[in-house]
């Protein structure tokens, strides 16, 4: 039984996981992991989802008429068999790369330590990601904004290869520096004149100090950015 399951294409228009898996298979590293195309219909149609957002649908409903709700039930059942589950995402308007633990606490700290990314985000809302129901599961988000896609994929592949190596090594290389943030809310609106909002750079709006996240990623939904505060451990 392999220890690792990689989830890819949870959102069908995010191809980075597929591209990384292809590279790892070429290098015969798939002997160390399994992978699951989380939302195959959405991937084929190159759309985020079919009926509802899969990343908001866990734990799922076995006999649901909604495609992603039913899919979430099956995905969770499969994922429970593994020691480590990594859900790979990309953000078109994201600048940074980070780990998302969709819960109030980190959960499986060993899993976090095995991933050489600096930023950890505790994000208990909205409900429905896989990691909210599996403590041994996290999401990896790779930012694409103002970057060449090939460079991001190269970096992501390096991070995931090191994670695989760490899992199977008797002497894993842990990240020395980690910064944890708690995502607690969102900033609504389309713009704030004379205010430059940059991810992970502290700002102050209407007397409230916070760190922005995914600025401009969800403008169509009326969200300028999400709001975070650092967690000191």
N, C-alpha and C positions, 0 to 999 in steps of 0.2 A: 504494500500500500504506500503510495507516494504521500508525502507530508503536505505538499503545497497544491492549492487550487488557485489559478488565476481566472478571474471573471473579466471578460472583455465585451465591449459593445453593449453595456447596460443601456447606453443611449446609442441608437443606431447610427447617428451622424458623428460619433466620436470613434475614429478608426485607429487611434494610437495603439490600443491594446492588441489589435489584430496584427499591426505592423511589427510590433515587438515580438509577439509569439512566432511569427514567420522567421524572424532573425534567429531566435533561440532554437527553433527546430532545425534550421540549417546548420547550426553549430552543435547539434545532437544533445542539447541541454534538456530537451523534453523528457529525457529519462528520469529527471528529478521532479517533474511536476505534471499535473494535468491542467487542462484549461477548459473553460465553458463559454461558448458564445451565449451571452445572457439573454439577448433579445434578437434572435435571428431574423424575424420578419422585418423589424425596424431597420436592421442592418441592410437587408436586401433593398429596402425602399429608401435608404439613406435619409431617414427621418428620426427624430428624437424618440418617438414612441408611436404605437398604433392607436391604442384606446386611452391609456393613462400612463403617467410617468412610472416606469418600472422601479426607479430609485425612490419612489414614494409608496410602493405597493406591498412591501413585506409586512407581515409574514405570508401574505397571499391568501387566496381562497381556492380550495381544491376544485370546485365545480363552477367557478365564476364564469359569467358570460363575457367578462372583460379580459381580453387577451393577456395583458400584463399581470393582472391579479392572479390568474391561473398559472402563469409562467413563474411568478414569484414563489408560489407554493412549491413548485417542482424544483426551482433553483435552490431554495433553502433546504429542501430535503437532501439534495445532492451535496451541498456545501457542508452539511453537518458531519460528513465522513472524514473531513480533513483537519489537520492540526493547525494550518495557517491558510487563510483565505484573503486574497488581495484583489480588490475591484479597481481596475485601471481606467482613469478618466482623463480628459483633456478639457481645458477652458480656453476658448478663443480670445476672450478678453482678460484672461488671467496673466499676471506677470510672474508670480512666484510658483514654486513647486512645493507641495506640502502633503502631509498625511492628515486624513480626516477620520476621526473616531466619532461616529454619530451617537454620542452618549454623553452623560454628565461627567464621567470619569474615564480614564484611559483604558481600563480593563486589563488586557493582556500586555503588560509592560514589556515583556520579553520580545513580543512581536514588534512593538514600536522600536525597541533598541536595535533590532536586526536590520532596520531600514535606515539607510544613511541619507536621510533628509532632515534638514534643520528644523522646519516648522511643523508643529502638531496642532491641529484644530479640534477642540472638543465642540461638537455641534449637535445638541440633542433635538433641535427643531430645524426643519419640519420632520415629522415622523415618517417612517417608512423605508429608510435605507436598510440594506442587509445587515450592516454592522450594528444596527440598533438591536438586533436579535441574536447575533453571534459575537461573543466577546473576543473570539480569535480572528475577527475579520476587520479590516480597515480599507479605506479608499486611498488611492494615490492620485493626486490631481497634478497634472503637468500644464503649466501656463504657456500659451502660444503667442501672446501679444508682443508684437514688434520683434519676433524671433523667426529664424528660418526653421521650417518644419523639420528638416533633416537634422538640424542641431539638437532640437528638443528630443527627437526620437533617439538620437545617439546617447544623449544624457540619460533618458529614461531607461534605455537598455542597460547602460552601465549600472544604474541604481538597482535594477531588478536582478541582474547577473550577480552583483555583490550580495544581494539578499539571499539568493539561492545558495551561494557559497557559504554564507553565514549559517544558514539553517543546517547544512550538512557538515559543517566544520566543527572540530573539537575545540578550536580556538577562534571563535568569530570576532570580527572587527566591529566593535560597537561605535556608534557616533559619539564623539566627545561633546559636541555642543547641540543642545536641543532647546527650542523655545516653544512654550505651550500657550495657546490662546483659547479663550472661551467665546464662541459666537453667541451673542445674546439678543440681537435684534437686527433691524434693517432701516436704512435711510431711504425714505420714499421721495419721489420727485425725479425730475429730469436733469436739473442743473442747479448749481449754487454759484451765482456770479461772484467773480473775484476770489474764488476759493478753489485751489488746486487739490484734488483728492487723489491720493496715490495709495495703492495697496500696501499694507504693513507699515505705513508711515503715519504716526499719530497726528490727528487733526482735532479741531475744536469747532463745533457748530452749535449755535444757540446755547452756549455755555456747557455743552457736553463734550468731554474728551473721549475719543475712542480711536481704534485702529480700523481703517477701512479694509474690506475684502471684496474681491470680484467686482470692482468698480466698472460700471457700464455693461456688465455681462447680462443683466436681466432688465434692461431698460424697457423692453416691450411689456414687461409685467409691472412697470412703474417703480422698480427698485433701482436706485442709483448705486447703492452698495450695501453690503452687510456690515454690521458693527461688531467689533471684538474688543476684548480687554485681555491683557496678559495674565497668565496664571503663574504664580510664583511657588515653586515646590522646593 
